[in-house]
Amino acid sequence: MVNIDGKICWGEEGRISVLDHGFLFGDSVYEVVRTRGGRLFCFPEHLERLRYSAEKIGLRLPLEGEGWRREIRAMLEWSGLEVDVYIRLIATRGVGELSLNPFSCVRPSYILIVAPLPVYPRRYYTEGCRVELTGVVQPFYGGGGSNIKSGNYLHHVLALREAKRVGAVEGIMRNVEGYITEGSTSNIFFVRGGILRTPALRCGILAGITRGLVLELAEGLGIATEEVEVGVEDLFAAEEVFITSTTKDIMPVGRIGERRWGVGPLTRRLMEAFEAGVERHLMEI
Ligand SMILES: Cc1ncc(COP(=O)(O)O)c(C=O)c1O
């Protein structure tokens, strides 16, 4: 279901103007939040990242934190949905001239999309999923901090396209220096010599909320972590690999190209700790 500037309807009936710069140029920011047992997971962290993204592109958010929550509540009441959901919060530049000029757009718009959560096959978690190392070079809009979660996802789409063509669930990108960055909608971790490593924010990645939780959990478990530049050879020399995202949680990687892995002991420990720690990050809608 869709909510456009406060008007709720079923997905296919939702309409925005073709002159909205979000549609024309990907001039928008967004977040994907999920519920667990009917409660919002890591909601303050997602709002914080939405504010960061909006600030980086000079977009005034049309709703504040409580406003987004109120709209979510209204949508769930409207639908009567009782399953756990995926919630996409979008703020677009709005309608303007048929030029890139963001100052021609007078009023930003907000859009929420609520849908049942995607369900991944159980075996992805028990045996590992297949991921593809793609040829996509990812742009970095972050400028100092982490990347912006904008509506401009063409590189990510192309990475996922490469992955899907070989039957993989996720496509990994690199930055202009050739270092590994992230998946189309996930962050990547690997274990070598007992150390958990993941690309540093300066490599041009999104500061994944799940990534942050995993780093915190690892610290709590006494596992050494490093946020570093990761070369392709580091990845292939790893003993364990996994990806993380809001909809996937911690998903072990069983294969990249012809290199195969099982679900390693450290990945298992983190998956268990993640499950056990979920409760602390839940809030009523
Ligand atoms: C490019 C990219 N990297 C990483 C992630 C994972 O972030 P999170 O754990 O906050 O869902 C996402 C989420 O969609 C993403 O789009």
The ligand as an ORCA input file, in Angstrom:
! r2SCAN-3c Opt
* xyz 0 1
  C      23.696      0.176     -0.908
  C      23.267     -0.444      0.377
  N      24.203     -0.917      1.218
  C      23.866     -1.491      2.392
  C      22.539     -1.639      2.775
  C      22.211     -2.280      4.073
  O      21.800     -1.309      5.010
  P      20.821     -1.627      6.202
  O      21.499     -2.645      7.071
  O      20.651     -0.317      6.896
  O      19.558     -2.144      5.615
  C      21.538     -1.153      1.931
  C      20.133     -1.288      2.330
  O      19.234     -1.271      1.557
  C      21.899     -0.539      0.707
  O      20.974     -0.061     -0.135
*
